[in-house]
Amino acid sequence: MVSGCGLRERLYGEFRGDILTDVMLRDHTSLGIGGRAACLFIPHDTPSLVSLLKALAGEDRGYLLIGGGTNLLVSDEGLDEVIVSLRAFRRLETVEVRGDDVLVFAQSGLPLQRLISFCGEEGLSGLEGLVGVPGTVGGAVFGNAGAYGYEIMDAVQRVTVLKDGRLGALDRDDMDATYRSGGIPRETVILGVHISLKRDDSGDVRRRMKEFMEMKKKTQPVSERSAGCVFKNPPADSAARLIDEAGYKGMRSGGIEISRKHANFFINRGGGTAVDFLALMDTVVEGIARTYGVVLEPEIRIFGKRGESGR
Ligand SMILES: Cc1cc2nc3c(=O)[nH]c(=O)nc-3n(C[C@H](O)[C@H](O)[C@H](O)COP(=O)(O)OP(=O)(O)OC[C@H]3O[C@@H](n4cnc5c(N)ncnc54)[C@H](O)[C@@H]3O)c2cc1C
């Protein structure tokens, strides 16, 4: 392995950040699944990110962005792409206050729960339902994370992006956000978001968050290794209900088990692989289609074999 995957020299003086080589991606996903990647770049600032992506484009090398890795299934065989993490982009600040309307800016690598805590402390309403959703702000925006009637894109006003090497911004109307999609165009790096919130009593905001968190803990296996809901809910229905009713709770494939607490969560019980996970997904998809005539679609992002990077 060439140091910095052959890019360190090319980027000399133009990259501030960390370069991890020979990385096991299972150490970077909540599921604890994923093979090797030759390198993971963690730029510390935007110019370094711009230089990195320019260098990659110059070498015709693909890259994949990873946030908290909490919605990902990564191939056991690893990935050919360079992995880029914006975990050093963590700025959070209030940028405008107009009466009860408060505009907050958060960089994409900020843990989503840091933003949620800030809202609780400052008495800002609009994101309470997202309490307990792991991962980063960037990942949440990409997938329009939501729960209990809240979706992050309902509060997002503007997304600062990097696309084709150029910095830009997407306003609300530029994004076609839908259920579990922020409507961010392909090949776009989310750098930060402006989020519109309402001033409220901080005790009330925190009380709502506490109630949602208790509900989440009661109904989801939050302390187990999972990637959240595996399948999207079909229109006007619940994937968990269908999987439960079909009798799949507790079903296993190797080290992966369908949670007994919430049938749309697949748990890594230890030693589970992407192959096990995909086999269980196939069994469920086929069974639900056969029994109910409903085709379940994945909510998780699949990187590698059968997935987005299309190896
Ligand atoms: C216990 C548990 C509970 C969960 N509960 C919920 C829930 O209630 N609601 C919900 O919606 N989800 C839930 N999830 C799923 C997951 O936490 C969310 O989808 C989360 O928003 C993913 O963020 P992440 O940073 O981990 O993204 P990752 O999993 O790292 O990435 C997801 C996608 O976002 C892309 N991405 C990440 N950062 C950027 C960026 N800066 N620019 C462009 N693209 C980017 C990645 O390339 C990838 O395609 C849960 C997961 C777990 C493990």
The ligand as an SDF file (V2000), in Angstrom:
LIG
                    3D

 53 58  0  0  0  0  0  0  0  0999 V2000
  -30.6270    2.2930   16.6470 C   0  0  0  0  0  0  0  0  0  0  0  0
  -30.9220    3.0930   15.3970 C   0  0  0  0  0  0  0  0  0  0  0  0
  -32.0880    3.8430   15.3330 C   0  0  0  0  0  0  0  0  0  0  0  0
  -32.4020    4.5740   14.1860 C   0  0  0  0  0  0  0  0  0  0  0  0
  -33.5590    5.2970   14.1500 N   0  0  0  0  0  0  0  0  0  0  0  0
  -33.8530    6.0130   13.0370 C   0  0  0  0  0  0  0  0  0  0  0  0
  -35.0670    6.7820   12.9890 C   0  0  0  0  0  0  0  0  0  0  0  0
  -35.8440    6.8340   13.9340 O   0  0  0  0  0  0  0  0  0  0  0  0
  -35.3170    7.4800   11.8450 N   0  0  0  0  0  0  0  0  0  0  0  0
  -34.4680    7.4700   10.7790 C   0  0  0  0  0  0  0  0  0  0  0  0
  -34.7580    8.1300    9.7710 O   0  0  0  0  0  0  0  0  0  0  0  0
  -33.3340    6.7340   10.8000 N   0  0  0  0  0  0  0  0  0  0  0  0
  -33.0050    6.0120   11.8970 C   0  0  0  0  0  0  0  0  0  0  0  0
  -31.8470    5.2780   11.9300 N   0  0  0  0  0  0  0  0  0  0  0  0
  -30.9900    5.1930   10.7230 C   0  0  0  0  0  0  0  0  0  0  0  0
  -29.8260    6.2030   10.7030 C   0  0  0  0  0  0  0  0  0  0  0  0
  -29.4090    6.5390   12.0010 O   0  0  0  0  0  0  0  0  0  0  0  0
  -30.1990    7.4820    9.9910 C   0  0  0  0  0  0  0  0  0  0  0  0
  -30.5630    7.1820    8.6720 O   0  0  0  0  0  0  0  0  0  0  0  0
  -29.0690    8.5110    9.9890 C   0  0  0  0  0  0  0  0  0  0  0  0
  -29.5860    9.7600    9.6110 O   0  0  0  0  0  0  0  0  0  0  0  0
  -27.8890    8.1330    9.0950 C   0  0  0  0  0  0  0  0  0  0  0  0
  -26.8550    9.0820    9.3080 O   0  0  0  0  0  0  0  0  0  0  0  0
  -25.3180    8.6870    9.1750 P   0  0  0  0  0  0  0  0  0  0  0  0
  -24.5080    9.9170    9.4080 O   0  0  0  0  0  0  0  0  0  0  0  0
  -24.9930    7.5260   10.0140 O   0  0  0  0  0  0  0  0  0  0  0  0
  -25.2420    8.3070    7.6370 O   0  0  0  0  0  0  0  0  0  0  0  0
  -24.4490    7.0760    6.9730 P   0  0  0  0  0  0  0  0  0  0  0  0
  -25.1370    5.8170    7.3750 O   0  0  0  0  0  0  0  0  0  0  0  0
  -23.0010    7.1830    7.2280 O   0  0  0  0  0  0  0  0  0  0  0  0
  -24.7350    7.3570    5.4360 O   0  0  0  0  0  0  0  0  0  0  0  0
  -26.0420    7.2710    4.9030 C   0  0  0  0  0  0  0  0  0  0  0  0
  -26.0420    7.8810    3.4910 C   0  0  0  0  0  0  0  0  0  0  0  0
  -25.8090    9.2830    3.6030 O   0  0  0  0  0  0  0  0  0  0  0  0
  -24.7400    9.6650    2.7370 C   0  0  0  0  0  0  0  0  0  0  0  0
  -24.0470   10.7930    3.3620 N   0  0  0  0  0  0  0  0  0  0  0  0
  -23.5700   10.8660    4.6320 C   0  0  0  0  0  0  0  0  0  0  0  0
  -22.9870   12.0700    4.8350 N   0  0  0  0  0  0  0  0  0  0  0  0
  -23.0980   12.7640    3.6800 C   0  0  0  0  0  0  0  0  0  0  0  0
  -22.7020   14.0660    3.2500 C   0  0  0  0  0  0  0  0  0  0  0  0
  -22.0470   14.9070    4.0630 N   0  0  0  0  0  0  0  0  0  0  0  0
  -22.9880   14.4430    1.9800 N   0  0  0  0  0  0  0  0  0  0  0  0
  -23.6540   13.6070    1.1440 C   0  0  0  0  0  0  0  0  0  0  0  0
  -24.0550   12.3660    1.4850 N   0  0  0  0  0  0  0  0  0  0  0  0
  -23.7930   11.9580    2.7300 C   0  0  0  0  0  0  0  0  0  0  0  0
  -23.8470    8.4310    2.6420 C   0  0  0  0  0  0  0  0  0  0  0  0
  -23.0510    8.4570    1.4820 O   0  0  0  0  0  0  0  0  0  0  0  0
  -24.9220    7.3320    2.6060 C   0  0  0  0  0  0  0  0  0  0  0  0
  -25.4390    7.1650    1.2910 O   0  0  0  0  0  0  0  0  0  0  0  0
  -31.5250    4.5360   13.0690 C   0  0  0  0  0  0  0  0  0  0  0  0
  -30.3420    3.7810   13.1430 C   0  0  0  0  0  0  0  0  0  0  0  0
  -30.0400    3.0650   14.2970 C   0  0  0  0  0  0  0  0  0  0  0  0
  -28.7680    2.2630   14.3420 C   0  0  0  0  0  0  0  0  0  0  0  0
  1  2  1  0
  2  3  1  0
  2 52  2  0
  3  4  2  0
  4  5  1  0
  4 50  1  0
  5  6  2  0
  6  7  1  0
  6 13  1  0
  7  8  2  0
  7  9  1  0
  9 10  1  0
 10 11  2  0
 10 12  1  0
 12 13  2  0
 13 14  1  0
 14 15  1  0
 14 50  1  0
 15 16  1  0
 16 17  1  0
 16 18  1  0
 18 19  1  0
 18 20  1  0
 20 21  1  0
 20 22  1  0
 22 23  1  0
 23 24  1  0
 24 25  2  0
 24 26  1  0
 24 27  1  0
 27 28  1  0
 28 29  2  0
 28 30  1  0
 28 31  1  0
 31 32  1  0
 32 33  1  0
 33 34  1  0
 33 48  1  0
 34 35  1  0
 35 36  1  0
 35 46  1  0
 36 37  1  0
 36 45  1  0
 37 38  2  0
 38 39  1  0
 39 40  1  0
 39 45  2  0
 40 41  1  0
 40 42  2  0
 42 43  1  0
 43 44  2  0
 44 45  1  0
 46 47  1  0
 46 48  1  0
 48 49  1  0
 50 51  2  0
 51 52  1  0
 52 53  1  0
M  END
$$$$
